[in-house]
Amino acid sequence: MPRPRAPPAAPPHPRRFRPQGDMMENSHKGSSRRNFLGMAASAGLLQVMTGALPAHAESAPSRLFTPPPRKGNGRSVAILGAGVSGMTAAVKLVQAGFAVTVLEAQDHTNGRARTLRRGDTITEVWADGSSHTLTCQFDQGLYLNIGPSRLSHQHQRVFALCRRFRIPLEPYIMQATANLYQTDKAFQKSARTYRQVAFDTRGYVAEYAAAAVKKGLLDSDRLTDSQRERLLTLLIEFGQLSKTDHSFHGSTRSGLAKPLSVSQAAEGPDPLRLADLLDSEFWNDQFFRGDDNTWQSPMFQAVGGMDAIVRAIAKTVPAGIITLNAPVHAIRLTDDNVRVSWKDADGTHDKTFDHCLSSIPIPVLRQRVHLEGFSPEFTWAVENAQNSGAVKVGWQVTQRFWESERYQIYGGISWLGNLARQIVYPSNDCFAPGKATLTGAYSSYDAGRQLGEQTHVQRLATAREAGAKLHQEFLSRSIVPDEKAISIAWQKVPYIQHGWAHWDPAIPDHKRIYQSLIYPQGNNRFLMMGDQLSALPGWQEGALMSAEWALQWLTGDRRESETRTPVHRVPDSKTLTT
């Protein structure tokens, strides 16, 4: 990624219910402008939102879902973007007595929290200005999460929201030991199971460590003789080493050499060669991602599609507040107000608001919105913030072949050392007969940008070739047909233009950019929000976290002298997302 341009010389002080049905729409003044209805339905959900639940359902880690004090007094707020953060902020501000207007550039809410079903469309705009639209052809009842697809067990804001809205969740399987790993660097280019790569590696590491212990290579001041004996015993169990010579000869943890029978007890396969494991460099292919804090089991997903979460929020918003197909093209800021200019089906509008909360993605803000009255530091930060591309390819298949006796895969992710990067198996409806959907590629950063530059047909070819290295069924178009496949390059989607914000703790300028963007502009008149400006970029929890932060500034729950403090560390986007 390019290095940021130099900043301005003198910056200012950094101070199982099922999910609800589709949202109702109506036209406005006979035009194609669409607003959300549902005042009658919203009354009950607003009661839920304000806390009318049994005590056992209350576990929000913050005040995001508690009844707000009435602090708005009719002050007007423009919310730019109707994704998770924008919709959450809208509900809270309506409750707090603000006059809220939500402007959404796309023809739907949800932002990137989209679940595709039959008839849904994806439009991409390419560098030459050409526009390409795909229509989802999945059979009725099938779906694919093309945006967020899982929830960490740590994401308590999202869980509190799901409790409030009675959104049912189910386990998401991040990692199964039958998942596969393939690289052209080793193993004769053949796929190996996660369990064999992981546990054979552990065995060799334990063997080398045990040899070091026996040779007394450890600092004598750190361990006593009895502790060294215990460490050696630990290593024998950790790597399943021979109890006689403490060497590694394979393990049943890595699989079975032969099927079990009355006459055949468990016997491990021959271990992979250590040289092949090292040549594969598997650790560079996200192999240990499931061990990272955010990805550890258990994880969860919304039953029926992850869009259930934001759709539930949207149903609580009173009619007339949200305007779709309303891209903003200018924001002018003063210490007293914010003037927002946008265009919708009724024409061009220019309106002054007391406050503005913007979840417009940073690359869209940079390329499509004229900013006036903002500090030089803020403008520089918008110009130099970085982002990642992200591409998904989804297949409708005629059978759940990965669950066959041959593969025995039930959920999880198989890893590929190529542009496709990942095959993500569905965690729901295991053993169900007939058709299913499968994520056949999920790549980001360099791989995502390269795959995103391919046409839809080319992406399918890339994903099919990669998938065939793991499952021969990908070679059969009767099992994996092209005509019902879908793909999306988020960096090419209008008014999105990224997979997520890219932050890197190793790049000093990123801290300065992040700090410039998270704090209010213009006497608390304008704040940016969204997962892009949170400790969890790319996650719905991050979007809620950011909405909470913005609301605290807007309602005066944060005092500038106490809270406008330097950012010590930005999030590591790659670790948190890929």
Protein Blocks (a to p, Z undefined) as FASTA:
>chain_A
ZZdddddfbdcdfkkbccddddddddeehiabdcdehklmmmmmmmmmnopacfklpccf
bfklgccddfknopacddedjdfklmmmmmmmmmnopacddddfbfbehijmccddehia
cddddfkopacddddfbdehiacdfbdfbdcfklmmlmmmmmmnopacddddfbdfkbcc
ddfkbgnlpacdfklmmmmmmmmmmmmmmmmmmnopacfklpcfklmmmmmmmmmmmnop
afklopaebjfklocfbdcdfklccdddddddfklmmmnommmnomlmmmpmklpccddd
dehiaklmmmmmmmmpcghkacghiacfbdcddfkbccdddddfkbccddddfbdcdfbd
fklmmmmpccehiafklmmmmmmpccddddddddddfbdfklpmklopgehjdddfbfko
pacddfehghiahjddddfbdcehjllmmmmmpcfklmmmmmmmmmmmmmmklmpmklmc
fklgccddfklgghklpabdcddfklmklmmmmmmmmpceehhlaccedjklccbehiak
lmmmmmmmmmmmmnopacfklmmccdfbdcdfklmmZZ
